[in-house]
Amino acid sequence: MGLEVKQLMKRYGENTVIHDVSIDAQKGKAFGLLGGNGAGKTTTIRSILGLLDYDAGSIQWEGIPIVSNRPSIGYLPEERGLYPKEKVSEQLVYFARLEGMSRMDAIKSLRRWLERLDISEHENKRVEQLSKGNQQKVQIISALLHDPELVILDEPFSGLDPVNSDMLASVVKEQLKQGKTMIFSSHQMGHVEQFCENICILKRGRMMVSGNLTDIKRSYGRRNVVLRSEHDLGQYLKAAGIQPLDASGRNEWLLKVKDETEAHELFLRLAQEGVQLLKFELKEPTLHEIFIEKVGEAS
């Protein structure tokens, strides 16, 4: 068990901003809460945190209403909440004390995390003296320092270079191995696919897609085709009425077809034309493609 949100609804006067949103986030797994700007992600998260009252539905932790069975929560908001003039160590210990840690335990945990994220030398610096990426690391530490049961990460990779993104990815995997329940919100669909088994895509407060990510992708069928050939396939694809999504310039083409039947017909047609293919691969859509189709916004 873990976090279960059932048919959540939130209104502001006549305006309903959340319509029957449901989340089932299990221990040791990450749930992807996705959507464009104004989709209702932040309202849903604030309702889970107890910062907003909601008008209908329920939020439970371990099968009990969260108001009477509140877990320890680590929250990384999209809008960062550090004090720029304060020292890293002072404010992180302060945040940990707010979560019930003793000062000694907070300092021990702080130093472990500073070393884990390779910023020990910044312990006594003011936050404003740090780079954007290192500020992001401090913010991440503030969410994880007190060893929370429920972790909510909103755009956690923002501001991180590839090396530090890999470091954070390993941290996320560690948290999941420890049995943490995680809500993961990001516009970087590759990270969502990397961590999340189950997702929900919101648009204007409504669930457009919800369920197991693998099952969702399979339900779309394999409609992407990758072709590689030493031949220039442009004329053949044009004759077949197919416009490539991408031609890499390396003898490889990415196509979208109506269904697998059309893909196989294309394969036979190219064979009949004497075109030798070095690669013919049918692929399921990416989460990015599903997001664009359902939300109609670039991620």
N, C-alpha and C positions, 0 to 999 in steps of 0.2 A: 504494500500500500504506500501511499504518499499523499500528494495533493490532488484533490478532485474538485473541480468547479463545474456546477451543473446549471445550465440554462440561466446564466447571469444576465441581468438586465439593469441598465442604468439610464435614467432620464434626467434632463435638465429642463424643467418646465414642460413645454410641449414637445421638446426635441429628445428622441430616444437615440442615445449614442452607442449603446451596446444592446444587441438583440440576441438573446438566448445563446450566449457563448458558453461552450463547455470545454474543459481541459481535463485530461487524465494523465498526470505526471507521476510516474512511478519512481521508487527508490533505485538509485544506480543508473538512471536514464535521463537523457535530456529531451525536453519537449520544446519544439520550435514554434514560437509565437510570432507570426509574420504578418506583414501588411505594409501598405504605403503610408504616407503622412496622413494623419487624421483617420486612420483605420479603426482605432479603438484599443491599440496595444497598451498605451500608457494608462488609460482608464482601467483596463482589466488588471494590470499590474498593481495600480494603486488600490484597487478594491481588495486584491489578495493581501496587500500589506496592511490593510485596515485604515488607510488614509482617506478612503472615500466610502460613504455608505452606498449600498446598491438597493434597487427597488424590487427586485425579484431574483429568485434562484438561491443557490447555496454554495458555500466554500467550506470544504472539510479537509482536515489533516488527520490522517490515519483513521478515517471514518467518523470523526467527531468534528462538530462545527469549530472552525479555526479560532473563533472568538474565545472559546473555552479550552482550547488545546493548541495554543500558539507555539509553533516550533521556533527555534533560533533561525533567523533569516539573515542571509548576506545579500545585499542589494547593490548592484553596480548600475546607477542610473545613466541614461544617455546624456543628461545634463549633469556634468560633473559637479561634485560638492565639496571640493577641498578649499581650505583657507590659504590663499596664496602667500600671506605674510607670516604664517606660522611655520615652525620647523616640522619636518616630516615626522620625526619621532614623537614630538609632543602631541600632535593631533591624532596620530594613529593610536597611541596609548589612550588618549581621551575617548576615541570612538570605541575601543575595546572595553574600556571601563563602563561605558554606557550599556554594553551588552552583558555586563555582569562579571567580567574577568577581573582578577586581582591585578594590581599594578605589576607585581613580579611576573605573573604568568603572561601578562600583556607584553612586557618587554622581551621575554624569552621568545614568544611567538613572533613578535615584530622582527627580531634579529634573524630568526629562521627564514622568514619570508623575504627580508631584504637580501639575504644571501641567495635564496632560491631564485630570485628574479634579478640577481646580479646588480644590485644598486646599494650595497652596504655602505659605500663611500658617501652616499647622500643622506645618511641618517640624520645629521644635524644641520642640514641645509634648509633654507626656506623653500617652500614649494615653487615659488615664482622663479627661483634660480635654476630649476630643472627644465630639461627639454620637454616637449609635448609628450613624447613617448614615455619618458621616465615619470612624468606626472600621471600618465595612464597606469603605469605599474603601481604607483602609490595608491591610486584609486582602487585598483584590483585588490591590493593587500587589505585595504579598509573593509572590503566586502568579505574577505576570507579569513581574516586574522583570528576571529573568535570561533572558528571551526563550526560554521552553521550547518543545520540539517537541510534547509531549503536555500538554494542559491539561485538568484535571479540576475541574469547578465543581459544588459541592454547595450548593444553595440560594443562588446568588450574589446574588439580588435582595432577600434578607431585610434589612429595615430601611431600604430606600431609598424615598424619595418618588417621585412620578411623573417629576419633572424628572431626578433622578439615575438612575432606572430607564432612561429614554431614553438618558442618557449611557452607562450600562453596556451597553445594547443595541448602541450604536454601537461600543463597544470589542470586544464579542463578534464583531460582523460584521468588524471590522478583523482580528482574530486569524484568523478563518476565511479571509479574503482572502489573508493571508500564508501560507496553507497549513498552519496548525496542525491537529493532530488533537485533537478535543475530546469529552470525556465530560461530558454535561450532565444533572444531576439536579435536579429541582425539583418541587414540588407545585403550582406555578403553570402550569397546562396551556397558557395562552395563550403564555407564553414558550417552552415546548417546541415548540409548533406554529410559532412564529416562526423558530426556529433549526434544528430537527432534521429531517433527511430520513428517518432510520431510528430506530426506537425498540425498546425491550424493556420490557414491563410484568411485574414480578415479584410473586408472592404466595407467601409462606412458602417462599421459595427456589426457586420453580419459575417458568419462563417461561409466562405466560398468553397473551401476544401478543408477536410479534416480527416485524420486517420493515420495509418501506418504509411510512411513515405514510400517504402518499396512497393506496397500494394497500389498506392496512388499512381506511381510511375508506370506500373504494369498495366493499369486500367486504361492508360492512354495508348497502349500498343507501341510497337517499334516502328516509328514513323520517320526517324532520322536515318539517313543513309550516308555512309562515308565511302567514297570511291577513290582509288589511286590507280593511275595508269601513266605509261609513258606517252600515250596518245593525248592530244588536246581534245577533251570530251565536250567542249563548248558547243560545237555544231550538233553533236548527237543529242545532247540534253535539250537544245533548242528545238530540234525536230520532234522530241518527245513531249514538248510543252512544259518542261521543267526548268524553273529558274533556280540556280544554285544559291543557297544561303551564304556560302563562302567558297571562294576559290583561293587557296593559300599561295598559289604561285609555285608550289612544290609538287606539282602533278597530283594534287589531292583536292577533292571537291566534297563539300557538305551539302546534302539535299534534304528537303522535306517532301514526303510523299503522303498520299491520302491514307494508304494502308499498306500492309505487307504484300498484298496481291500486286499493287502497282509497282512495288520495289522489285519483285521477281519478274514482272513483265519487262521492266527496264533492263534487268540483267540479261534476259533472253534476247532482247532486241540488240544490245551491245554485242553479245556473242555472235548473233547472226550477221552483224556488220563487220565481224572479224576483229573487234577491239579486244585486246588482251588486258585484263584487269589484274593488277597486282594486289588489290584489296577491294573487297566488297563486304561491308559490315552494316548490319541493321542495329540501331541503338534506340533505347527508350529516351524520352525527352528528359532534359535536365530540369532540376527544380527551378532554375532561372526561367526557362521557357514556360513552365506551368504557372509561375508567379505572374509573368507578363500577360499570359492568356487570361488569367482569372482576375487580376487587379487592373491590368491595362496601364501600368506605370512601370517605368524603368526602375530596376533595383540598384 
